[in-house]
């Protein structure tokens, strides 16, 4: 025998005892003072115990669109009626071509060809070989109100919002059917309303609640300071909670894992004392290639590897003195001690505009602005290359680039800086192997341990004199650049780079706020 009920069940039974045979959930909320979600839960719980029955009845909610509301206020008319009136002015018949020149129709944005069929469907007119004729046009009589106008009027009279179901006025139902898809006139949304009623056993329970033989359990949240001070809480029956039951998983709002890696990267370098720099996404080939001592006939500069811009196709070259030093460095080595590339350097090729292929363009521009030591600079941005798409390559990706300008900078300083950065990103194992890059010497490849295998993350080295000296920098410059998508893949254990850009909501919900290298 039931002696006590949880608060939401107790108050639902009490409300049903006074609410009539069938009571809507909304009415029960008003009668009980309980939140709608709790009332719905109580109805389901009591229904499973045989005390209540739940009936769901579908209905359609109608709301006037902007034009529909204007028609209801008498400030506009139905497009079909305006078209019919244009026909009356023309003795009840006209071609669609002729109607297209009607100023009132043009001002109202009505296309006669589009609405001709609608007049036929309303049985207002016939349409034959491009000519629209009012059925009662000979009598110069305007068509009587149609079911569309009846539906709009009914909603307007109801205050702009109205609910209908299968038992509603057939004329209004017909008008709503014709208005389907015409949201400027009427917006219809299918909804349902829940009714709760007591079973025979439920009525007996309600009688016991009314008679006081069944009491309400008190929620812990209803405990007051007065109850604690006077000790009355000891005489009360509190609702018990089973803390071992599973709870609904909470999915908080959070930024995308790749965005978090980018922000963590930025924070790591800022904490290491670096200053952030940038460069245009549509960059001049001079900064992207030539300033880095990359020859103009290098395969990476061909159109199959680099995206060239059509508009604008070129930028003005920078300071003539800098350009001249770079030209000489390419042709004969200038004063760097190099022999150069031994070819005729083209200023036209250097002025071409490309989508930046690396953020190193930002680094060399920073050196050009200020070649003096000491400096630590990094940049983060999207870069573009004509890559074949596979599990670790995309034609556009995020890259972090950095330089250290210091008289005492050494190769060991470079390795230590990179190792510190990756450790700050939560990567325990970092390794270096000899490598080759056109503008650094010596050069090194940076790898991390992921999934039991070594994975290439970045390239690094010391800028060659041919790169730095034309800009007045005479001290060592440590440089590196690496993709951030690969870093995010490792941190969040993503096996294909493409998965980072696909909207997999389940993965996004489950992704940790801080990744862990497996």
C-alpha positions as CSV (number, residue, x, y, z in Angstrom):
1,X,0.0,0.0,0.0
2,X,1.3,3.4,-0.9
3,X,1.8,5.8,2.0
4,X,4.0,8.4,0.5
5,X,4.6,9.9,-3.0
6,X,7.5,11.9,-4.4
7,X,6.6,15.6,-4.7
8,X,6.1,15.8,-8.4
9,X,3.8,12.6,-8.4
10,X,1.9,13.8,-5.3
11,X,1.2,17.2,-6.8
12,X,0.2,15.7,-10.2
13,X,-2.3,13.4,-8.6
14,X,-3.7,16.2,-6.5
15,X,-4.0,18.5,-9.6
16,X,-5.7,15.7,-11.6
17,X,-8.2,15.3,-8.8
18,X,-9.4,18.8,-9.4
19,X,-8.7,19.2,-13.1
20,X,-11.4,17.1,-14.8
21,X,-11.3,13.9,-16.8
22,X,-8.7,14.9,-19.4
23,X,-6.2,17.7,-18.5
24,X,-3.5,19.0,-20.7
25,X,0.1,19.1,-19.4
26,X,0.0,22.9,-19.6
27,X,-3.1,23.0,-17.4
28,X,-1.5,20.6,-14.9
29,X,1.6,22.9,-14.7
30,X,-0.6,25.8,-13.8
31,X,-2.6,23.7,-11.2
32,X,0.4,22.1,-9.5
33,X,3.0,24.8,-9.8
34,X,5.5,22.1,-10.9
35,X,7.9,22.5,-13.8
36,X,6.6,21.0,-17.1
37,X,9.4,18.5,-17.4
38,X,8.7,17.1,-13.9
39,X,4.9,16.9,-14.6
40,X,5.6,15.0,-17.8
41,X,8.0,12.7,-16.0
42,X,5.4,12.1,-13.2
43,X,2.7,11.3,-15.7
44,X,4.9,8.7,-17.4
45,X,5.9,7.2,-14.0
46,X,2.3,6.9,-12.8
47,X,1.2,5.6,-16.1
48,X,3.6,2.7,-15.9
49,X,2.2,2.0,-12.4
50,X,-1.4,2.0,-13.8
51,X,-2.6,5.2,-12.2
52,X,-2.7,7.6,-15.2
53,X,-3.3,7.4,-18.9
54,X,-1.6,9.7,-21.5
55,X,-3.2,10.6,-24.8
56,X,-1.3,12.5,-27.4
57,X,-3.4,14.5,-30.0
58,X,-1.7,16.1,-33.0
59,X,-2.6,19.6,-34.1
60,X,-1.1,22.3,-36.4
61,X,0.0,25.7,-35.2
62,X,-0.6,28.5,-37.7
63,X,1.2,31.8,-37.7
64,X,0.8,34.6,-40.2
65,X,3.8,35.4,-42.3
66,X,4.8,39.0,-43.0
67,X,2.5,39.4,-46.1
68,X,-0.3,37.4,-44.4
69,X,-0.2,39.7,-41.4
70,X,-0.4,42.8,-43.7
71,X,-3.4,41.2,-45.5
72,X,-5.1,40.6,-42.2
73,X,-4.6,44.3,-41.2
74,X,-6.0,45.4,-44.6
75,X,-2.7,46.9,-45.7
76,X,-2.1,44.4,-48.6
77,X,-4.0,41.9,-50.7
78,X,-3.6,38.3,-51.8
79,X,-1.4,38.1,-54.9
80,X,-4.1,36.0,-56.6
81,X,-6.7,38.7,-56.0
82,X,-4.4,41.5,-57.4
83,X,-3.9,39.4,-60.5
84,X,-7.7,38.8,-60.8
85,X,-8.3,42.6,-60.5
86,X,-5.7,43.2,-63.2
87,X,-7.7,40.9,-65.5
88,X,-10.9,42.8,-64.7
89,X,-9.3,46.0,-65.9
90,X,-8.7,44.2,-69.2
91,X,-12.3,43.0,-69.6
92,X,-11.6,39.7,-67.8
93,X,-8.9,38.3,-70.2
94,X,-5.2,39.0,-71.0
95,X,-2.0,37.3,-72.0
96,X,0.7,36.6,-69.4
97,X,3.0,38.8,-71.5
98,X,0.6,41.7,-71.3
99,X,0.2,41.3,-67.6
100,X,3.9,41.4,-67.0
101,X,3.8,45.1,-67.8
102,X,1.1,45.9,-65.2
103,X,2.7,48.4,-62.8
104,X,0.7,47.3,-59.8
105,X,1.7,43.7,-60.3
106,X,5.3,44.7,-60.8
107,X,5.4,46.8,-57.7
108,X,3.9,43.9,-55.7
109,X,6.5,41.5,-57.1
110,X,3.9,39.3,-58.7
111,X,4.9,37.2,-61.6
112,X,1.7,36.5,-63.7
113,X,3.1,33.3,-65.1
114,X,3.7,31.9,-61.7
115,X,0.3,32.8,-60.3
116,X,-1.8,31.9,-63.4
117,X,-2.0,28.3,-62.3
118,X,-3.1,29.4,-58.8
119,X,-6.1,31.3,-60.3
120,X,-7.1,28.1,-62.1
121,X,-6.8,26.0,-58.9
122,X,-9.1,28.5,-57.2
123,X,-11.6,28.1,-60.0
124,X,-11.3,31.8,-60.6
125,X,-10.0,31.6,-64.2
126,X,-9.0,29.4,-67.2
127,X,-5.6,29.4,-68.7
128,X,-5.1,28.5,-72.4
129,X,-2.2,29.1,-74.7
130,X,-0.7,31.9,-72.6
131,X,-4.0,33.7,-72.1
132,X,-5.6,34.0,-68.6
133,X,-9.4,34.5,-68.5
134,X,-11.6,35.1,-65.5
135,X,-14.5,32.7,-65.4
136,X,-17.0,35.5,-64.4
137,X,-15.0,38.2,-66.2
138,X,-17.8,38.9,-68.7
139,X,-20.0,40.1,-65.8
140,X,-17.2,42.4,-64.6
141,X,-17.5,40.6,-61.2
142,X,-14.6,40.2,-58.8
143,X,-14.2,36.6,-57.5
144,X,-15.7,36.0,-54.1
145,X,-13.5,35.2,-51.1
146,X,-11.5,32.0,-51.4
147,X,-10.5,29.4,-48.8
148,X,-7.0,30.9,-48.7
149,X,-8.4,34.3,-47.6
150,X,-10.7,32.5,-45.1
151,X,-7.7,30.8,-43.5
152,X,-5.7,34.0,-43.3
153,X,-8.7,35.9,-41.8
154,X,-9.3,33.2,-39.2
155,X,-5.7,33.3,-38.0
156,X,-5.7,37.2,-38.0
157,X,-8.9,37.2,-35.9
158,X,-7.2,34.7,-33.5
159,X,-4.4,37.2,-32.9
160,X,-2.0,36.0,-35.5
161,X,-1.6,32.5,-34.0
162,X,-4.2,29.7,-34.3
163,X,-4.3,26.0,-33.7
164,X,-6.2,23.6,-35.9
165,X,-6.7,19.9,-36.1
166,X,-8.6,17.4,-38.4
167,X,-11.9,18.5,-36.9
168,X,-11.5,22.2,-37.7
169,X,-13.5,24.1,-40.4
170,X,-13.0,22.2,-43.7
171,X,-12.7,25.6,-45.5
172,X,-9.8,26.6,-43.3
173,X,-8.2,23.2,-43.7
174,X,-8.4,23.6,-47.5
175,X,-6.9,27.1,-47.4
176,X,-4.0,25.9,-45.2
177,X,-3.4,23.1,-47.6
178,X,-3.2,25.5,-50.5
179,X,-0.8,27.8,-48.5
180,X,1.7,25.0,-47.9
181,X,5.2,26.4,-48.6
182,X,4.1,30.0,-48.9
183,X,5.7,31.2,-45.7
184,X,5.3,34.8,-46.5
185,X,1.6,34.3,-46.0
186,X,1.3,31.5,-43.4
187,X,3.7,29.3,-41.4
188,X,2.3,25.9,-40.3
189,X,4.0,23.7,-37.8
190,X,2.9,20.2,-36.8
191,X,2.7,19.9,-33.0
192,X,1.1,17.6,-30.5
193,X,-0.7,18.1,-27.1
194,X,-0.6,15.6,-24.3
195,X,-3.7,14.9,-22.2
196,X,-3.4,13.2,-18.8
197,X,-6.3,11.4,-17.1
198,X,-6.8,9.2,-14.0
199,X,-7.5,5.5,-14.3
200,X,-9.9,3.8,-11.8
201,X,-6.9,3.0,-9.6
202,X,-5.7,6.6,-10.0
203,X,-9.0,8.0,-8.9
204,X,-8.8,5.9,-5.7
205,X,-5.2,7.2,-5.2
206,X,-6.4,10.8,-5.7
207,X,-9.1,10.3,-3.1
208,X,-6.5,9.1,-0.6
209,X,-4.3,12.1,-1.4
210,X,-7.3,14.4,-0.8
211,X,-8.1,12.6,2.4
212,X,-4.6,12.9,3.7
213,X,-3.9,9.2,4.0
214,X,-1.1,9.6,1.5
215,X,1.5,12.2,2.2
216,X,4.1,14.0,0.1
217,X,7.8,13.3,0.5
218,X,9.8,16.5,1.0
219,X,12.5,17.4,-1.5
220,X,15.9,18.1,0.0
221,X,15.9,21.4,-1.8
222,X,12.8,22.4,0.2
223,X,14.7,22.2,3.5
224,X,14.7,25.7,5.2
225,X,16.9,27.3,7.8
226,X,13.9,27.4,10.1
227,X,13.4,23.6,9.8
228,X,17.0,23.1,10.8
229,X,16.9,25.5,13.8
230,X,13.7,24.3,15.3
231,X,14.3,20.6,14.6
232,X,11.1,20.1,12.7
233,X,13.0,18.4,9.9
234,X,13.3,15.3,12.1
235,X,9.5,14.7,11.8
236,X,9.5,15.0,8.0
237,X,9.8,12.4,5.4
238,X,12.4,13.3,2.8
239,X,12.6,11.9,-0.7
240,X,15.5,9.4,-1.0
241,X,17.9,9.5,-3.9
242,X,19.7,6.6,-5.5
243,X,23.1,8.1,-6.2
244,X,24.2,4.8,-8.0
245,X,21.7,5.4,-10.9
246,X,23.2,6.6,-14.2
247,X,22.7,10.3,-15.0
248,X,22.3,12.0,-18.3
249,X,25.6,12.8,-19.9
250,X,26.4,16.5,-19.8
251,X,27.9,17.9,-23.0
252,X,29.2,21.4,-22.4
253,X,29.9,23.9,-25.1
254,X,33.5,24.0,-26.1
255,X,35.7,25.1,-29.0
256,X,36.8,22.7,-31.8
257,X,39.8,20.5,-30.9
258,X,41.8,22.0,-33.7
259,X,41.0,25.5,-32.5
260,X,42.1,24.5,-29.0
261,X,45.5,23.2,-30.4
262,X,46.0,26.5,-32.2
263,X,45.3,28.5,-29.1
264,X,47.4,26.2,-26.9
265,X,50.3,26.6,-29.5
266,X,49.9,30.4,-29.4
267,X,49.9,30.4,-25.6
268,X,53.0,28.1,-25.4
269,X,55.1,30.5,-27.5
270,X,53.8,33.6,-25.8
271,X,54.8,32.0,-22.4
272,X,58.2,31.3,-23.9
273,X,58.7,35.0,-24.5
274,X,57.9,35.1,-28.2
275,X,56.2,37.9,-30.1
276,X,53.5,37.0,-32.7
277,X,53.7,38.2,-36.3
278,X,51.8,37.6,-39.5
279,X,51.7,38.2,-43.3
280,X,49.1,38.4,-46.0
281,X,47.4,35.2,-47.1
282,X,47.8,36.3,-50.7
283,X,51.6,36.9,-50.5
284,X,54.2,38.1,-53.0
285,X,56.4,35.4,-54.4
286,X,59.4,37.6,-53.4
287,X,58.7,37.0,-49.7
288,X,57.4,33.4,-50.1
289,X,60.3,32.2,-52.3
290,X,63.0,34.7,-53.4
291,X,63.8,36.2,-50.0
292,X,64.3,32.6,-48.7
293,X,67.0,32.0,-51.4
294,X,64.7,29.6,-53.3
295,X,65.6,29.7,-57.0
296,X,63.0,30.8,-59.5
297,X,63.2,27.5,-61.4
298,X,62.6,25.4,-58.3
299,X,59.9,22.7,-58.8
300,X,58.0,24.0,-55.8
301,X,57.3,27.3,-57.6
302,X,55.6,25.6,-60.5
303,X,51.8,25.8,-60.9
304,X,51.3,22.2,-60.1
305,X,52.7,22.8,-56.6
306,X,51.7,26.5,-55.8
307,X,48.4,28.4,-56.2
308,X,48.9,31.6,-58.2
309,X,46.4,34.5,-58.0
310,X,44.8,35.8,-61.1
311,X,43.6,39.1,-59.5
312,X,45.8,40.8,-58.5
313,X,48.5,38.9,-60.4
314,X,51.3,41.0,-59.0
315,X,52.3,43.3,-56.2
316,X,54.9,46.2,-56.2
317,X,58.3,44.9,-55.1
318,X,59.6,46.2,-51.8
319,X,62.5,48.6,-51.2
320,X,64.8,48.7,-54.3
321,X,67.9,48.3,-52.2
322,X,66.6,45.0,-50.6
323,X,65.4,43.7,-54.0
324,X,68.9,44.4,-55.5
325,X,70.6,42.5,-52.7
326,X,68.3,39.5,-53.2
327,X,68.8,39.6,-56.9
328,X,72.6,39.6,-56.6
329,X,72.5,36.9,-54.0
330,X,70.5,34.7,-56.4
331,X,72.8,35.5,-59.4
332,X,76.3,35.4,-57.8
333,X,76.0,35.2,-54.0
334,X,76.4,39.0,-53.4
335,X,78.5,39.5,-50.2
336,X,77.4,36.3,-48.5
337,X,80.3,34.1,-49.5
338,X,78.0,32.0,-51.7
339,X,78.3,31.5,-55.5
340,X,74.5,32.0,-55.8
341,X,72.4,30.0,-58.3
342,X,74.1,31.3,-61.4
343,X,71.0,32.4,-63.4
344,X,69.3,35.6,-64.5
345,X,66.9,36.6,-61.7
346,X,63.5,37.9,-62.9
347,X,61.7,40.7,-60.9
348,X,58.5,39.9,-62.8
349,X,58.5,36.4,-61.3
350,X,59.3,37.8,-57.9
351,X,56.3,40.2,-58.1
352,X,53.8,37.4,-58.7
353,X,51.0,36.9,-56.1
354,X,50.6,33.4,-54.6
355,X,48.6,31.9,-51.8
356,X,51.3,31.7,-49.1
357,X,52.9,28.2,-49.1
358,X,54.3,28.6,-45.6
359,X,54.3,31.0,-42.7
360,X,58.1,31.4,-43.1
361,X,57.2,34.3,-45.3
362,X,56.1,36.0,-42.1
363,X,59.4,35.3,-40.5
364,X,61.6,36.7,-43.3
365,X,59.4,39.8,-43.4
366,X,59.9,40.2,-39.7
367,X,63.7,40.1,-40.2
368,X,63.4,42.7,-43.0
369,X,61.5,45.0,-40.7
370,X,64.0,44.6,-37.8
371,X,67.2,42.5,-38.4
372,X,68.7,43.2,-35.0
373,X,69.2,40.7,-32.1
374,X,67.8,39.6,-29.8
375,X,64.3,38.6,-31.0
376,X,62.0,35.7,-30.7
377,X,59.1,35.7,-33.2
378,X,56.4,33.2,-34.1
379,X,53.4,33.2,-36.5
380,X,50.4,30.9,-37.0
381,X,48.2,30.9,-40.1
382,X,46.6,29.0,-42.9
383,X,48.9,28.0,-45.8
384,X,48.1,26.5,-49.3
385,X,49.9,23.9,-51.4
386,X,48.8,21.7,-54.3
387,X,49.1,18.5,-52.2
388,X,47.6,15.1,-53.0
389,X,45.0,14.5,-50.4
390,X,45.8,11.5,-48.1
391,X,45.5,10.7,-44.4
392,X,48.1,13.4,-43.4
393,X,48.0,15.9,-46.3
394,X,45.5,18.6,-47.3
395,X,45.8,21.4,-49.9
396,X,45.3,23.9,-47.1
397,X,46.3,23.6,-43.5
398,X,47.4,25.5,-40.4
399,X,51.2,26.0,-39.8
400,X,53.2,27.5,-37.0
401,X,56.5,29.1,-37.8
402,X,59.1,30.6,-35.6
403,X,62.6,32.3,-35.5
404,X,65.1,33.2,-32.9
405,X,67.6,36.0,-33.7
406,X,70.5,35.9,-31.2
407,X,74.2,36.3,-31.3
408,X,74.6,33.4,-29.0
409,X,72.0,31.2,-30.7
410,X,73.2,27.6,-31.4
411,X,71.8,24.5,-33.0
412,X,71.4,23.1,-29.5
413,X,69.3,26.1,-28.6
414,X,67.0,25.3,-31.5
415,X,66.5,21.6,-30.4
416,X,65.9,22.7,-26.8
417,X,63.3,25.2,-27.8
418,X,61.4,22.8,-30.0
419,X,61.6,20.0,-27.4
420,X,60.2,22.4,-24.8
421,X,57.3,23.5,-27.0
422,X,56.2,19.9,-27.8
423,X,56.5,19.0,-24.1
424,X,54.2,21.9,-23.3
425,X,51.7,20.5,-25.7
426,X,51.6,17.3,-23.8
427,X,53.9,15.2,-26.0
428,X,56.4,13.2,-24.0
429,X,58.7,11.8,-26.7
430,X,60.4,14.1,-29.2
431,X,63.2,13.1,-31.6
432,X,65.4,14.8,-34.2
433,X,66.9,13.5,-37.4
434,X,69.2,15.1,-40.1
435,X,67.2,16.5,-43.0
436,X,67.5,19.0,-45.9
437,X,65.7,22.2,-46.5
438,X,66.6,24.8,-49.2
439,X,67.1,27.8,-46.9
440,X,68.5,26.3,-43.7
441,X,71.9,24.7,-43.0
442,X,72.2,22.6,-40.9
443,X,68.7,21.3,-41.1
444,X,66.7,18.8,-38.9
445,X,63.4,17.0,-39.0
446,X,61.3,17.0,-35.8
447,X,59.4,13.7,-35.0
448,X,57.1,12.6,-32.1
449,X,56.2,9.2,-30.9
450,X,52.5,8.4,-31.6
451,X,50.8,5.1,-31.7
452,X,54.1,3.3,-31.3
453,X,55.6,4.9,-34.4
454,X,57.6,8.1,-35.1
455,X,55.6,10.7,-36.9
456,X,57.1,13.8,-38.7
457,X,55.9,17.1,-37.3
458,X,58.1,19.9,-38.4
459,X,61.3,21.0,-40.2
460,X,63.9,23.2,-38.6
461,X,67.4,24.6,-39.0
462,X,69.6,27.6,-39.0
463,X,68.9,30.1,-41.8
464,X,71.7,30.3,-44.4
465,X,73.6,33.6,-44.8
466,X,72.0,34.0,-48.3
467,X,68.6,34.3,-46.5
468,X,69.5,36.7,-43.6
469,X,72.4,38.9,-44.7
470,X,70.7,40.7,-47.6
471,X,68.4,42.1,-44.9
472,X,71.2,43.3,-42.7
473,X,71.0,40.4,-40.2
474,X,74.6,39.2,-39.4
475,X,73.8,36.9,-36.4
476,X,72.5,33.3,-36.4
477,X,68.8,32.9,-36.9
478,X,67.2,29.7,-35.8
479,X,64.0,28.8,-37.8
480,X,61.3,26.1,-37.8
481,X,57.9,25.4,-39.3
482,X,55.3,22.7,-38.7
483,X,51.7,21.7,-39.4
484,X,49.2,22.0,-36.6
485,X,46.7,19.5,-38.0
486,X,49.3,16.7,-37.5
487,X,49.8,17.9,-33.9
488,X,46.0,17.8,-33.3
489,X,45.8,14.3,-34.9
490,X,48.3,13.1,-32.4
491,X,46.8,14.8,-29.4
492,X,43.3,13.7,-30.1
493,X,44.2,10.3,-31.7
494,X,42.6,11.1,-35.1
495,X,43.9,8.7,-37.8
496,X,43.0,10.9,-40.8
497,X,43.6,14.6,-41.2
498,X,40.3,15.0,-43.0
499,X,38.4,13.9,-39.9
500,X,39.4,17.2,-38.2
501,X,37.3,19.1,-40.7
502,X,34.2,16.9,-40.8
503,X,31.3,17.7,-38.6
504,X,31.2,14.4,-36.6
505,X,29.1,15.6,-33.7
506,X,29.6,12.4,-31.7
507,X,33.4,12.9,-31.9
508,X,33.2,16.6,-31.1
509,X,31.0,15.9,-28.0
510,X,33.4,13.2,-26.8
511,X,36.6,15.0,-27.5
512,X,38.5,15.9,-24.3
513,X,39.1,19.5,-23.5
514,X,42.8,18.5,-23.2
515,X,44.0,15.7,-25.5
516,X,46.3,12.8,-24.4
517,X,49.0,11.2,-26.6
518,X,48.1,7.5,-26.8
